[in-house]
Amino acid sequence: MIYLIRRLMKPFICLAFVLFGANVNAQIVSVQQIIDKMESHKNFSYRAVNRMREIFAKDTVTTQIHTVLEKVPGDKSLSYLFNMETQKGNDQFTYTDLYNGQQLIHTDPKDSTYQIQSPQMMGHTLQSTLPGRLKWIQGRLEKGLSKVVKTNDTIINAVGNYHLIVHIKDTLINKEHDYSYVHLYIDKLSGMPDCIIIRSRDMSFGNGATMYYSETHYSDYKFDEGNINIASMTIPNGFHPPKEQPVLPKEQTDLLALGSVAPGWTLYTADGKKTSLTQLKGKVVLMDFYFIGCAGCMLSLKPLNNLYEKYKGKNFAIASITERDSKKAVLDFEKNYHLRYPSYINANDVVRSYHVKAFPTFYYIDKKGKIANVHVGYGDDFEQKATAIIDDLLKK
């Protein structure tokens, strides 16, 4: 799927490090000291509880993670093998990520399946481990990409903590504050992270601010345990790849042909207004298939708003269509990003009838109700290309 939501998460990778010096060199030494401390042990483990307010939602998701790492001196990616179990809410562990020194393996205990993850996902998961976070922040300090402010010490669970603030990003975009701060609370006794809080405000998407909040508490550090099983960091016995999905006929997977009649639909906006494609006949219609959190979909918000304003009062309409987002989520989304064009919900059948497999997908319907153009994904020239297509269709 194009522009997966996981790409959006790259700017918000959790960070952790220990800092006792005041200048940059001291900061780098301190990071290396904590890395050296970890690597001086043949293995270590920890538990973490993360409470995160997702980027495009208001609900808080709680995740519990148990990570076990085994030292591998020759490994260049992380220097560890690991087994990372992840549990959301009150469910049993929903999945486990394993790194065997060569591949990242994602396992699902519910159906005993495993998948070999892509290099991109491998990098993301490696950086989500504590050693990976330390090395990431150390690299930023060495390159001068981040700065650290030491603020007043604090008490967490009756234990004194150093409180450090890492400025990952701090700038203005169109006079709006765009920032990402990482608050690090370091246990004075153990020298290990006790709590990490990430606060971000991103102005890169649409016309509104994207807020992000993540709070992670670390506990139960254990070093040099004698019962670590290396076999637990490889594919478990009895696990198998997912069953292959049946291959659909080509005509059911290809995008609809240009010149064909656009399948009809009747949908409701998030605020309850009913509209059908038949009602829009005689207009050029830009159908925008999206979901909240898709990176390309988010980047298209400003251009779509611009197109709406540019062709307002002309024979043109935008129909933004989602199959997965709830009424409440869409209403909040429209309000936060000041969307001027309508968004339609509960569109599962429409997504299927238009053979949409990737997001965003844009269909252009001419005045006669036929498909005039279609393209998948977002590019920097989207508004320019859309304008040319719409102008041409309006002349006909």
Summary of the structure (lengths in Angstrom):
residues: 396
radius of gyration: 24.8
end to end distance: 34.1
largest distance: 76.5
contacts: 1171
relative contact order: 0.13
helix: 26%
strand: 36%
